[in-house]
Amino acid sequence: MANQDLMDKGKKVEKNDSNLQGTFTGVLFIGAFIALVWFSMFYVFISRQ
Amino acid sequence: MKGDDTAMKIDMPRLEKIWLWIGGAMIVMFLAIIGYMGISMGLHPPGQMRTIAPEAVDTTAPFNTPGLVPLGNNEYRATVVSRVWTFQPNTMTIPVGATVHFEVTSPDVVHGLYIPGTNVNIMALPGRITEYTYTFKKPGEYLVLCHEYCGTGHQNMMGKVTVQ
């Protein structure tokens, strides 16, 4: 019974993961944008040093 | 209890774990780069450790004689009084490659001393002496601006550094 519960939860996780694909892509885009802006600002600061 | 722990681990979606790790790693990376560069290059924000009585700025050395003082070895100390609505001194001329140690204060309200195109970005606070060191490597005329709104004449508060 417990094993069945775990298997059910495992299925639920798989379902969540497939639902989160778009969110994951969006998060990566935002992360890449933040990193790009950060390194741009850092470059400006260092080049003026 | 053990069962609860297992359930918690399973309930966390794998992709969510991944993006949390990526976000955490980015923060650690940014802080590590800033920390390493700060220590290896001596980078730090303008210091404001020294204090001065605002009403005594005009009678306290070195601010009673603001100006540019050569220290030798192409180094200068720029003692600047920011007041409504001018900088004293208003113009400075230095050779290319000169390292200038700014020390700035204000006898009245909060001002700023900003030189566009450089990292010179100093707050001039009454009661505090702000220090910052910068090396002018490129020749040219540099504008000096007050970047902190200080009253009706704020837009006229500007000076010039000539590097030749």
Backbone of each chain as ProteinMPNN parsed JSONL, in Angstrom:
{"seq_chain_A": "MANQDLMDKGKKVEKNDSNLQGTFTGVLFIGAFIALVWFSMFYVFISRQ", "coords_chain_A": {"N_chain_A": [[0.833, -1.204, 0.0], [1.872, 1.193, 0.927], [3.95, 1.382, -0.894], [2.497, 1.665, -3.196], [1.419, 4.194, -2.735], [3.747, 5.746, -2.844], [4.472, 5.305, -5.494], [2.346, 6.503, -6.736], [2.773, 9.127, -5.964], [5.169, 9.523, -7.252], [4.323, 9.479, -9.895], [2.82, 11.762, -9.84], [4.752, 13.684, -9.494], [6.106, 13.436, -11.907], [4.143, 14.402, -13.544], [3.945, 17.02, -12.634], [6.497, 17.919, -13.383], [6.332, 17.859, -16.176], [4.433, 19.796, -16.487], [5.857, 21.964, -15.664], [7.71, 22.601, -17.554], [7.564, 24.814, -19.33], [7.629, 26.9, -17.486], [10.131, 26.465, -16.398], [11.774, 26.984, -18.613], [11.179, 29.704, -18.899], [12.179, 30.692, -16.466], [14.895, 30.167, -16.824], [15.465, 31.908, -18.942], [15.021, 34.403, -17.706], [16.981, 34.22, -15.726], [19.28, 34.128, -17.356], [19.122, 36.667, -18.481], [19.446, 38.293, -16.196], [22.062, 37.538, -15.482], [23.429, 38.431, -17.768], [22.992, 41.244, -17.679], [24.225, 41.779, -15.234], [26.94, 41.055, -15.719], [27.464, 42.848, -17.771], [27.287, 45.351, -16.449], [29.333, 44.957, -14.633], [31.509, 44.799, -16.369], [31.506, 47.419, -17.392], [32.135, 48.83, -15.043], [34.706, 47.782, -14.416], [36.115, 48.457, -16.737], [36.256, 51.177, -16.52], [37.842, 51.562, -14.429]], "CA_chain_A": [[0.0, 0.0, 0.0], [2.787, 2.343, 1.0], [4.638, 1.451, -2.176], [1.557, 2.206, -4.176], [1.365, 5.645, -2.5], [4.97, 6.359, -3.373], [4.406, 5.274, -6.95], [1.396, 7.538, -7.142], [3.445, 10.424, -5.81], [6.141, 9.605, -8.334], [3.589, 9.852, -11.109], [2.402, 13.157, -9.675], [5.944, 14.496, -9.75], [6.328, 13.455, -13.356], [3.129, 15.272, -14.134], [4.358, 18.39, -12.318], [7.644, 18.277, -14.198], [5.928, 18.186, -17.541], [3.736, 21.075, -16.425], [6.791, 23.054, -15.338], [8.7, 22.798, -18.627], [7.5, 26.201, -19.797], [8.099, 27.748, -16.391], [11.583, 26.27, -16.302], [12.38, 27.75, -19.71], [11.044, 31.125, -18.562], [13.121, 31.004, -15.379], [16.251, 30.204, -17.397], [15.588, 33.155, -19.709], [15.175, 35.507, -16.748], [18.305, 34.055, -15.128], [20.279, 34.526, -18.345], [19.031, 38.124, -18.594], [20.065, 38.861, -14.99], [23.515, 37.328, -15.585], [23.93, 39.31, -18.829], [23.005, 42.621, -17.162], [25.237, 41.852, -14.164], [28.287, 41.055, -16.297], [27.62, 44.098, -18.512], [27.583, 46.392, -15.472], [30.65, 44.666, -14.078], [32.474, 45.173, -17.397], [31.572, 48.881, -17.419], [32.85, 49.258, -13.851], [36.121, 47.416, -14.506], [36.766, 49.185, -17.832], [36.449, 52.566, -16.098], [38.671, 51.597, -13.218]], "C_chain_A": [[0.869, 1.256, 0.0], [3.525, 2.505, -0.326], [3.742, 2.047, -3.258], [1.449, 3.724, -4.037], [2.572, 6.348, -3.116], [4.945, 6.408, -4.884], [3.454, 6.343, -7.471], [2.039, 8.925, -7.068], [4.463, 10.627, -6.923], [5.482, 10.028, -9.637], [3.204, 11.323, -11.068], [3.57, 14.1, -9.994], [6.207, 14.585, -11.244], [5.355, 14.404, -14.034], [3.501, 16.739, -13.889], [5.5, 18.83, -13.223], [7.231, 18.658, -15.611], [5.177, 19.512, -17.569], [4.685, 22.25, -16.258], [7.804, 23.318, -16.45], [8.738, 24.248, -19.091], [8.015, 27.16, -18.736], [9.611, 27.692, -16.274], [12.299, 27.072, -17.388], [12.325, 29.246, -19.408], [12.033, 31.546, -17.494], [14.541, 31.095, -15.921], [16.476, 31.474, -18.205], [15.817, 34.335, -18.769], [16.545, 35.445, -16.09], [19.401, 34.506, -16.077], [20.3, 36.044, -18.499], [19.714, 38.792, -17.402], [21.584, 38.729, -15.056], [24.121, 38.262, -16.623], [24.045, 40.745, -18.33], [24.094, 42.774, -16.109], [26.637, 41.945, -14.755], [28.526, 42.317, -17.129], [28.01, 45.226, -17.565], [28.984, 46.212, -14.887], [31.739, 45.062, -15.066], [32.637, 46.695, -17.444], [32.389, 49.389, -16.226], [34.349, 48.984, -13.983], [36.819, 48.231, -15.603], [37.0, 50.65, -17.473], [37.404, 52.677, -14.922], [40.045, 52.17, -13.51]], "O_chain_A": [[0.67, 2.205, -0.759], [3.704, 3.619, -0.818], [4.182, 2.822, -4.107], [1.394, 4.455, -5.026], [2.457, 7.369, -3.795], [5.337, 7.403, -5.494], [3.704, 6.994, -8.486], [1.883, 9.762, -7.956], [4.614, 11.722, -7.465], [6.025, 10.839, -10.387], [3.244, 12.034, -12.072], [3.417, 15.133, -10.645], [6.491, 15.656, -11.779], [5.706, 15.114, -14.976], [3.396, 17.583, -14.779], [5.498, 19.937, -13.761], [7.711, 19.643, -16.172], [5.265, 20.263, -18.54], [4.378, 23.377, -16.647], [8.671, 24.178, -16.298], [9.809, 24.838, -19.228], [8.74, 28.109, -19.036], [10.282, 28.706, -16.08], [13.294, 27.748, -17.126], [13.296, 29.969, -19.631], [12.651, 32.606, -17.585], [15.304, 31.981, -15.537], [17.56, 32.056, -18.158], [16.696, 35.164, -19.003], [17.201, 36.471, -15.91], [20.343, 35.184, -15.667], [21.367, 36.643, -18.632], [20.473, 39.746, -17.574], [22.312, 39.669, -14.733], [25.193, 38.825, -16.404], [25.072, 41.394, -18.531], [24.806, 43.778, -16.089], [27.431, 42.798, -14.357], [29.652, 42.809, -17.194], [28.95, 45.973, -17.838], [29.717, 47.178, -14.676], [32.773, 45.598, -14.669], [33.755, 47.204, -17.524], [33.233, 50.271, -16.378], [35.167, 49.857, -13.694], [37.966, 48.648, -15.436], [37.861, 51.297, -18.069], [37.728, 53.779, -14.48], [40.875, 52.275, -12.606]]}, "seq_chain_B": "MKGDDTAMKIDMPRLEKIWLWIGGAMIVMFLAIIGYMGISMGLHPPGQMRTIAPEAVDTTAPFNTPGLVPLGNNEYRATVVSRVWTFQPNTMTIPVGATVHFEVTSPDVVHGLYIPGTNVNIMALPGRITEYTYTFKKPGEYLVLCHEYCGTGHQNMMGKVTVQ", "coords_chain_B": {"N_chain_B": [[7.921, 9.307, 10.669], [10.088, 9.094, 9.001], [8.842, 8.422, 6.682], [7.495, 10.797, 6.123], [9.608, 12.514, 5.501], [10.535, 11.38, 3.124], [8.307, 11.775, 1.54], [8.321, 14.572, 1.376], [10.655, 15.057, -0.074], [10.014, 13.894, -2.492], [7.873, 15.411, -3.282], [8.926, 17.792, -4.102], [9.343, 19.293, -7.12], [11.498, 18.208, -9.739], [12.523, 20.009, -11.639], [12.149, 22.405, -10.347], [13.944, 22.183, -8.253], [16.279, 22.272, -9.762], [16.254, 24.901, -10.85], [16.379, 26.38, -8.552], [18.892, 25.678, -7.558], [20.476, 26.706, -9.635], [19.89, 29.46, -9.423], [20.816, 29.961, -6.801], [23.522, 29.345, -7.154], [24.261, 31.366, -8.941], [24.04, 33.682, -7.342], [26.024, 33.138, -5.419], [28.223, 33.085, -7.143], [28.277, 35.752, -8.147], [28.798, 37.185, -5.751], [31.247, 36.037, -5.058], [32.899, 36.839, -7.189], [32.821, 39.66, -6.898], [33.909, 39.855, -4.33], [36.477, 38.718, -4.716], [37.597, 40.446, -6.702], [37.412, 42.842, -5.328], [39.23, 42.498, -3.251], [41.622, 41.735, -4.605], [42.053, 43.89, -6.378], [41.792, 46.022, -4.776], [39.367, 47.359, -4.681], [36.777, 49.43, -3.528], [33.874, 50.965, -2.064], [33.45, 54.598, -1.924], [35.008, 55.888, 0.967], [33.81, 56.932, 4.173], [34.842, 57.549, 6.709], [36.093, 59.525, 8.207], [35.283, 62.395, 10.179], [33.839, 65.721, 10.352], [33.065, 68.926, 11.648], [30.279, 70.483, 10.308], [29.843, 73.294, 10.424], [32.353, 74.192, 10.811], [33.876, 73.838, 8.587], [35.09, 75.764, 6.905], [37.121, 76.697, 8.457], [38.712, 74.674, 9.187], [41.579, 72.754, 8.642], [42.179, 70.322, 6.054], [40.319, 71.755, 4.645], [39.968, 74.484, 4.766], [41.573, 75.55, 2.898], [40.779, 74.712, 0.098], [41.666, 72.712, -2.757], [44.026, 71.587, -5.284], [46.634, 69.528, -4.494], [49.925, 68.688, -5.196], [51.422, 65.533, -4.67], [53.672, 64.355, -5.464], [55.29, 61.94, -7.667], [53.363, 61.821, -9.642], [50.943, 61.972, -8.284], [48.081, 63.328, -6.689], [46.364, 65.301, -4.231], [43.058, 66.067, -3.975], [41.313, 68.385, -2.439], [38.118, 69.04, -1.83], [35.459, 71.24, -1.434], [32.082, 70.968, -1.374], [29.477, 73.057, -1.951], [26.418, 74.98, -1.763], [26.038, 76.701, -4.7], [28.245, 75.225, -5.877], [31.509, 73.858, -6.658], [34.47, 73.844, -4.742], [37.788, 73.429, -5.302], [36.727, 74.731, -8.546], [37.67, 74.136, -11.035], [40.135, 71.873, -12.244], [43.405, 70.971, -13.219], [45.289, 68.386, -14.481], [48.048, 66.143, -15.194], [48.157, 63.492, -17.723], [47.457, 60.245, -16.588], [47.582, 60.804, -13.946], [47.1, 60.156, -10.514], [44.466, 60.787, -8.451], [43.623, 61.675, -5.233], [40.686, 62.083, -3.899], [39.137, 64.127, -1.47], [36.256, 64.934, 0.05], [33.788, 67.159, 1.272], [30.869, 68.715, 2.763], [29.57, 71.864, 3.716], [26.949, 72.497, 4.06], [24.29, 71.261, 2.737], [23.365, 67.93, 1.561], [25.396, 66.908, -1.065], [26.569, 65.753, -4.3], [29.381, 64.315, -6.012], [30.164, 63.742, -9.122], [31.776, 62.283, -11.85], [31.144, 61.896, -15.048], [31.643, 58.997, -17.089], [33.665, 57.963, -15.657], [34.606, 56.145, -12.649], [34.263, 57.813, -10.557], [32.221, 58.698, -8.113], [30.813, 60.213, -5.808], [29.443, 60.819, -2.604], [28.775, 63.822, -0.987], [28.656, 64.658, 2.191], [27.363, 66.65, 4.82], [29.313, 66.906, 7.707], [30.733, 64.613, 7.272], [33.712, 63.236, 5.803], [34.355, 62.297, 2.638], [36.196, 59.917, 0.895], [38.001, 59.087, -2.041], [39.843, 57.383, -4.525], [41.199, 57.898, -7.724], [42.516, 57.127, -10.954], [43.343, 59.026, -13.684], [43.467, 58.022, -16.788], [43.047, 58.64, -19.427], [43.417, 61.385, -21.694], [41.658, 64.561, -21.748], [38.642, 66.574, -21.334], [36.889, 66.521, -18.432], [33.686, 66.466, -17.137], [32.408, 67.686, -14.075], [29.919, 66.871, -11.892], [27.165, 67.706, -9.715], [25.281, 65.254, -8.354], [23.2, 64.99, -6.673], [20.177, 66.151, -5.698], [20.176, 69.458, -4.613], [18.94, 71.836, -4.185], [17.621, 75.016, -5.479], [19.579, 75.869, -7.254], [20.827, 73.672, -8.189], [21.133, 72.557, -10.763], [23.098, 74.123, -11.865], [25.386, 73.46, -10.636], [28.412, 72.584, -11.247], [31.642, 71.464, -12.404], [35.023, 71.217, -13.684], [37.437, 68.925, -14.82], [40.528, 68.951, -16.226], [42.449, 66.889, -18.153], [45.609, 66.546, -19.307]], "CA_chain_B": [[8.693, 10.52, 10.34], [10.905, 8.834, 7.821], [7.941, 8.472, 5.548], [7.221, 12.208, 5.82], [10.771, 13.078, 4.819], [10.54, 10.868, 1.761], [7.232, 12.442, 0.823], [8.73, 15.956, 1.093], [11.64, 15.058, -1.148], [9.359, 13.548, -3.748], [6.944, 16.467, -3.665], [9.645, 18.925, -4.719], [9.576, 18.962, -8.535], [12.918, 18.175, -10.107], [12.912, 21.245, -12.331], [12.207, 23.489, -9.361], [15.233, 22.027, -7.586], [17.351, 22.708, -10.674], [16.367, 26.351, -10.987], [16.82, 26.93, -7.266], [20.348, 25.515, -7.497], [21.083, 27.662, -10.573], [19.774, 30.8, -8.821], [21.74, 30.04, -5.669], [24.895, 29.361, -7.673], [24.512, 32.695, -9.513], [24.28, 34.625, -6.246], [27.344, 32.836, -4.858], [29.219, 33.484, -8.132], [28.372, 37.224, -8.153], [29.455, 37.626, -4.525], [32.638, 35.59, -5.088], [33.638, 37.706, -8.125], [32.975, 40.978, -6.277], [34.836, 39.718, -3.213], [37.828, 38.5, -5.215], [38.086, 41.667, -7.348], [37.549, 43.869, -4.292], [40.474, 42.27, -2.489], [42.806, 41.699, -5.467], [42.264, 45.195, -7.002], [41.609, 47.081, -3.78], [38.16, 48.126, -4.995], [35.837, 49.6, -2.424], [33.098, 52.188, -2.223], [34.072, 55.748, -1.277], [34.951, 55.779, 2.422], [33.318, 58.108, 4.909], [35.16, 57.26, 8.103], [36.496, 60.732, 8.941], [34.183, 63.335, 10.43], [34.196, 67.136, 10.452], [31.895, 69.734, 12.01], [29.892, 71.223, 9.099], [29.977, 74.747, 10.596], [33.771, 74.533, 10.94], [34.582, 73.405, 7.373], [35.905, 76.848, 6.349], [38.232, 77.051, 9.353], [39.431, 73.44, 9.539], [42.463, 72.214, 7.602], [42.664, 71.06, 4.874], [39.201, 72.311, 3.863], [40.016, 75.948, 4.738], [42.257, 75.897, 1.642], [40.485, 73.646, -0.867], [42.449, 72.794, -3.993], [44.764, 70.415, -5.743], [47.989, 69.548, -3.928], [50.747, 67.586, -5.725], [52.075, 64.718, -3.64], [54.831, 63.724, -6.09], [55.053, 60.658, -8.325], [52.11, 61.985, -10.395], [49.776, 61.805, -7.4], [47.552, 64.6, -6.202], [45.237, 65.256, -3.305], [42.054, 67.077, -4.313], [40.457, 68.712, -1.302], [36.986, 69.698, -2.477], [34.296, 71.618, -0.627], [30.849, 71.091, -2.175], [28.528, 73.922, -1.242], [25.401, 75.505, -2.68], [25.922, 75.606, -5.634], [29.519, 75.185, -6.591], [32.599, 73.08, -6.075], [35.723, 74.575, -4.533], [37.951, 74.236, -6.512], [35.756, 74.45, -9.597], [38.407, 73.532, -12.163], [41.423, 71.27, -11.88], [44.178, 70.517, -14.372], [46.261, 67.373, -14.059], [48.624, 65.423, -16.34], [47.622, 62.156, -18.016], [47.962, 59.179, -15.72], [47.658, 61.256, -12.554], [46.216, 59.542, -9.523], [43.921, 61.855, -7.61], [42.949, 61.25, -4.002], [39.646, 63.062, -3.572], [38.512, 64.163, -0.143], [35.133, 65.832, -0.229], [32.79, 67.328, 2.321], [29.895, 69.772, 2.503], [29.236, 72.628, 4.93], [25.518, 72.828, 4.14], [23.357, 70.149, 2.518], [23.963, 66.78, 0.874], [25.719, 67.063, -2.48], [27.268, 64.627, -4.901], [30.456, 64.689, -6.944], [30.137, 62.67, -10.104], [32.48, 62.575, -13.098], [30.638, 60.921, -16.017], [32.655, 58.256, -17.844], [34.631, 57.397, -14.715], [33.956, 55.563, -11.472], [34.208, 58.801, -9.473], [30.8, 58.852, -7.796], [31.046, 60.459, -4.383], [28.455, 61.587, -1.851], [29.359, 64.836, -0.102], [27.704, 64.778, 3.294], [27.798, 67.504, 5.92], [29.732, 66.133, 8.881], [31.555, 63.469, 6.876], [34.704, 63.434, 4.743], [34.302, 61.142, 1.755], [37.472, 59.776, 0.194], [38.017, 58.15, -3.161], [41.052, 57.533, -5.34], [40.974, 57.532, -9.121], [43.613, 57.436, -11.87], [42.841, 59.52, -14.975], [44.395, 57.442, -17.771], [42.812, 59.186, -20.771], [43.35, 62.854, -21.706], [40.373, 65.127, -22.126], [37.973, 67.427, -20.355], [35.892, 65.745, -17.694], [32.685, 67.258, -16.434], [32.16, 67.322, -12.674], [28.519, 67.214, -11.652], [26.489, 67.343, -8.475], [24.217, 64.305, -8.752], [22.236, 64.853, -5.582], [19.428, 67.41, -5.742], [20.603, 70.215, -3.435], [18.25, 73.119, -4.101], [17.191, 75.641, -6.736], [20.703, 76.074, -8.175], [21.478, 72.36, -8.373], [21.494, 72.273, -12.167], [24.282, 74.906, -12.23], [26.525, 73.027, -9.83], [29.287, 71.734, -12.059], [33.035, 71.885, -12.512], [35.727, 70.616, -14.81], [38.793, 68.4, -14.626], [41.225, 68.846, -17.509], [43.568, 65.934, -18.12], [46.397, 66.848, -20.517]], "C_chain_B": [[9.504, 10.318, 9.071], [10.054, 8.917, 6.552], [7.644, 9.907, 5.132], [8.366, 12.836, 5.04], [10.788, 12.669, 3.355], [9.493, 11.596, 0.925], [7.637, 13.862, 0.447], [9.695, 16.009, -0.08], [10.971, 14.806, -2.49], [8.465, 14.693, -4.228], [7.617, 17.659, -4.339], [9.922, 18.591, -6.173], [11.048, 19.1, -8.898], [13.365, 19.492, -10.759], [13.022, 22.42, -11.369], [13.527, 23.432, -8.599], [16.346, 22.586, -8.468], [17.433, 24.225, -10.707], [16.732, 27.021, -9.663], [18.336, 26.817, -7.119], [21.034, 26.52, -8.422], [21.052, 29.068, -9.977], [20.733, 30.981, -7.662], [23.182, 30.141, -6.126], [25.237, 30.725, -8.27], [24.825, 33.709, -8.423], [25.662, 34.418, -5.649], [28.438, 33.302, -5.818], [29.4, 35.004, -8.149], [29.146, 37.712, -6.928], [30.939, 37.244, -4.531], [33.461, 36.488, -6.015], [33.88, 39.067, -7.492], [33.995, 40.913, -5.136], [36.273, 39.573, -3.69], [38.393, 39.774, -5.84], [38.309, 42.762, -6.31], [38.852, 43.728, -3.544], [41.688, 42.374, -3.405], [43.1, 43.065, -6.086], [42.081, 46.334, -6.004], [40.374, 47.936, -4.041], [37.282, 48.248, -3.753], [35.033, 50.866, -2.662], [33.794, 53.357, -1.535], [33.895, 55.675, 0.243], [34.473, 57.066, 3.08], [33.611, 57.949, 6.39], [35.504, 58.52, 8.888], [35.313, 61.677, 9.086], [34.729, 64.752, 10.537], [32.925, 67.901, 10.823], [31.502, 70.585, 10.815], [30.103, 72.732, 9.233], [31.448, 75.173, 10.659], [34.571, 74.165, 9.694], [35.541, 74.487, 6.883], [37.094, 77.219, 7.24], [39.067, 75.835, 9.736], [40.297, 72.993, 8.371], [42.052, 70.77, 7.3], [41.555, 71.803, 4.126], [39.138, 73.835, 3.902], [40.778, 76.44, 3.511], [42.008, 74.791, 0.627], [41.303, 73.823, -2.141], [43.163, 71.496, -4.277], [46.2, 70.511, -5.232], [48.784, 68.387, -4.511], [51.467, 66.849, -4.595], [53.35, 64.085, -4.17], [54.443, 62.408, -6.726], [53.707, 60.641, -9.054], [50.865, 61.665, -9.556], [49.369, 63.159, -6.839], [46.495, 64.333, -5.132], [44.297, 66.399, -3.666], [41.141, 67.258, -3.101], [39.315, 69.574, -1.823], [35.891, 69.988, -1.451], [33.114, 71.76, -1.584], [29.879, 71.942, -1.372], [27.526, 74.456, -2.248], [25.961, 76.713, -3.431], [27.155, 75.588, -6.503], [30.463, 74.201, -5.912], [33.79, 74.004, -5.871], [36.842, 73.55, -4.384], [36.971, 73.79, -7.602], [36.413, 73.818, -10.826], [39.741, 72.991, -11.66], [42.109, 70.807, -13.158], [45.271, 69.569, -13.889], [46.854, 66.71, -15.303], [47.988, 64.052, -16.522], [48.268, 61.131, -17.091], [48.038, 59.575, -14.262], [46.655, 60.506, -11.687], [45.767, 60.637, -8.553], [43.209, 61.236, -6.412], [41.94, 62.337, -3.629], [39.309, 62.967, -2.084], [37.487, 65.289, -0.192], [34.246, 65.937, 1.006], [31.86, 68.477, 1.94], [29.627, 70.527, 3.799], [27.73, 72.853, 5.08], [24.615, 71.609, 3.973], [24.083, 68.997, 1.815], [24.185, 67.111, -0.601], [26.3, 65.751, -2.993], [28.397, 65.154, -5.756], [30.612, 63.51, -7.902], [30.867, 63.116, -11.355], [32.045, 61.522, -14.112], [31.776, 60.278, -16.812], [33.736, 57.684, -16.96], [33.857, 56.736, -13.566], [33.918, 56.534, -10.301], [32.743, 59.15, -9.225], [30.714, 58.967, -6.274], [29.86, 61.208, -3.783], [29.198, 62.571, -0.955], [28.346, 65.137, 0.996], [28.222, 65.765, 4.331], [28.141, 66.645, 7.146], [30.641, 64.969, 8.556], [32.564, 63.882, 5.805], [34.722, 62.161, 3.909], [35.581, 61.081, 0.93], [37.358, 58.753, -0.926], [39.24, 58.43, -4.016], [40.774, 57.075, -6.757], [42.172, 57.946, -9.957], [43.034, 57.813, -13.224], [43.826, 59.091, -16.063], [44.24, 58.06, -19.152], [42.761, 60.71, -20.708], [41.961, 63.335, -22.119], [39.829, 66.027, -21.04], [36.851, 66.631, -19.711], [34.964, 66.7, -16.953], [32.571, 66.752, -14.99], [30.759, 67.798, -12.322], [28.122, 66.909, -10.218], [25.309, 66.453, -8.868], [23.225, 64.06, -7.618], [21.486, 66.176, -5.484], [19.654, 68.199, -4.448], [19.953, 71.594, -3.367], [18.046, 73.74, -5.465], [18.34, 75.851, -7.723], [21.431, 74.785, -8.517], [21.963, 72.142, -9.801], [22.719, 73.064, -12.612], [25.533, 74.452, -11.487], [27.365, 72.051, -10.631], [30.693, 72.295, -12.088], [33.704, 71.145, -13.643], [37.1, 70.111, -14.357], [39.413, 68.264, -16.005], [42.428, 67.929, -17.337], [44.35, 66.128, -19.406], [47.832, 66.352, -20.392]], "O_chain_B": [[9.605, 11.19, 8.208], [10.489, 9.409, 5.511], [7.549, 10.207, 3.942], [8.162, 13.572, 4.075], [11.02, 13.487, 2.465], [9.735, 11.981, -0.219], [7.344, 14.32, -0.658], [9.59, 16.866, -0.957], [11.316, 15.424, -3.497], [8.32, 14.915, -5.43], [6.975, 18.433, -5.05], [10.688, 17.664, -6.437], [11.744, 19.995, -8.419], [14.441, 20.012, -10.465], [13.859, 23.307, -11.537], [14.151, 24.457, -8.327], [17.24, 23.283, -7.989], [18.52, 24.794, -10.609], [17.325, 28.1, -9.652], [18.989, 27.734, -6.621], [22.046, 27.117, -8.054], [22.051, 29.785, -10.013], [21.388, 32.016, -7.542], [23.971, 30.909, -5.575], [26.366, 31.197, -8.131], [25.758, 34.502, -8.554], [26.39, 35.378, -5.398], [29.456, 33.844, -5.388], [30.528, 35.496, -8.164], [30.04, 38.55, -7.046], [31.787, 38.012, -4.075], [34.586, 36.861, -5.68], [34.997, 39.583, -7.532], [34.837, 41.8, -4.992], [37.181, 40.21, -3.155], [39.529, 40.154, -5.553], [39.275, 43.52, -6.397], [39.509, 44.722, -3.235], [42.676, 43.017, -3.051], [44.266, 43.391, -6.308], [42.208, 47.501, -6.374], [40.338, 49.108, -3.664], [37.078, 47.277, -3.024], [35.477, 51.75, -3.394], [34.634, 53.147, -0.66], [32.797, 55.435, 0.745], [34.72, 58.16, 2.574], [32.743, 58.181, 7.231], [35.247, 58.593, 10.09], [34.448, 61.743, 8.213], [35.918, 64.96, 10.78], [31.835, 67.56, 10.363], [32.331, 71.359, 10.337], [30.498, 73.386, 8.267], [31.759, 76.361, 10.572], [35.802, 74.173, 9.725], [36.669, 74.187, 6.491], [37.974, 77.971, 6.821], [40.014, 75.945, 10.515], [39.814, 72.866, 7.246], [41.616, 70.061, 8.207], [41.813, 72.415, 3.089], [38.354, 74.435, 3.167], [40.653, 77.601, 3.122], [42.913, 74.015, 0.322], [41.596, 74.946, -2.551], [42.951, 70.471, -3.628], [46.897, 71.485, -5.517], [48.391, 67.23, -4.357], [52.039, 67.462, -3.694], [54.04, 63.368, -3.445], [53.416, 61.819, -6.39], [53.009, 59.628, -9.093], [49.87, 61.154, -10.069], [50.208, 64.015, -6.556], [45.832, 63.297, -5.126], [44.696, 67.563, -3.663], [40.314, 66.402, -2.788], [39.533, 70.72, -2.214], [35.46, 69.108, -0.707], [33.149, 72.581, -2.5], [29.507, 71.591, -0.252], [27.76, 74.392, -3.455], [26.333, 77.69, -2.781], [27.114, 75.893, -7.695], [30.255, 73.776, -4.776], [34.085, 74.845, -6.719], [36.843, 72.834, -3.382], [36.463, 72.669, -7.599], [35.779, 73.06, -11.56], [40.379, 73.566, -10.779], [41.455, 70.306, -14.073], [46.067, 69.904, -13.011], [46.223, 66.715, -16.36], [47.363, 63.515, -15.607], [49.475, 61.159, -16.852], [48.497, 58.797, -13.426], [45.516, 60.262, -12.086], [46.583, 61.313, -7.926], [42.32, 60.396, -6.556], [42.313, 63.386, -3.103], [39.21, 61.877, -1.52], [37.823, 66.446, -0.445], [33.985, 64.948, 1.691], [32.052, 69.127, 0.912], [29.474, 69.917, 4.857], [27.281, 73.347, 6.115], [24.219, 70.991, 4.961], [25.273, 69.092, 1.516], [23.264, 67.543, -1.294], [26.495, 64.79, -2.249], [28.376, 66.309, -6.179], [31.115, 62.445, -7.543], [30.613, 64.205, -11.869], [32.51, 60.383, -14.059], [32.751, 60.942, -17.163], [34.632, 56.992, -17.443], [32.627, 56.767, -13.523], [33.585, 56.146, -9.181], [32.11, 59.82, -10.041], [30.565, 57.976, -5.559], [29.335, 62.135, -4.4], [30.136, 62.197, -0.251], [27.323, 65.781, 0.763], [29.4, 65.724, 4.686], [27.365, 65.783, 7.559], [31.258, 64.392, 9.452], [32.294, 64.772, 4.999], [35.059, 61.085, 4.403], [35.996, 62.078, 0.339], [36.717, 57.711, -0.788], [39.625, 59.584, -4.204], [40.194, 56.012, -6.978], [42.778, 58.989, -9.708], [42.322, 57.023, -13.844], [44.877, 59.706, -16.244], [45.166, 58.021, -19.962], [42.151, 61.278, -19.801], [41.196, 62.609, -22.754], [40.44, 66.224, -19.99], [35.964, 66.128, -20.4], [35.401, 67.609, -16.247], [32.631, 65.55, -14.73], [30.45, 68.984, -12.438], [28.653, 65.996, -9.586], [24.441, 66.871, -9.634], [22.508, 63.059, -7.605], [22.093, 67.212, -5.217], [19.378, 67.716, -3.35], [20.374, 72.435, -2.572], [18.263, 73.094, -6.49], [18.094, 75.997, -8.92], [22.53, 74.814, -9.071], [23.052, 71.615, -10.028], [23.329, 72.727, -13.628], [26.615, 75.002, -11.691], [27.076, 70.856, -10.69], [30.9, 73.479, -11.822], [33.039, 70.517, -14.467], [37.816, 70.783, -13.615], [38.89, 67.547, -16.858], [43.299, 68.159, -16.498], [43.815, 65.899, -20.491], [48.627, 66.523, -21.315]]}, "name": "protein", "num_of_chains": 2, "seq": "MANQDLMDKGKKVEKNDSNLQGTFTGVLFIGAFIALVWFSMFYVFISRQMKGDDTAMKIDMPRLEKIWLWIGGAMIVMFLAIIGYMGISMGLHPPGQMRTIAPEAVDTTAPFNTPGLVPLGNNEYRATVVSRVWTFQPNTMTIPVGATVHFEVTSPDVVHGLYIPGTNVNIMALPGRITEYTYTFKKPGEYLVLCHEYCGTGHQNMMGKVTVQ"}
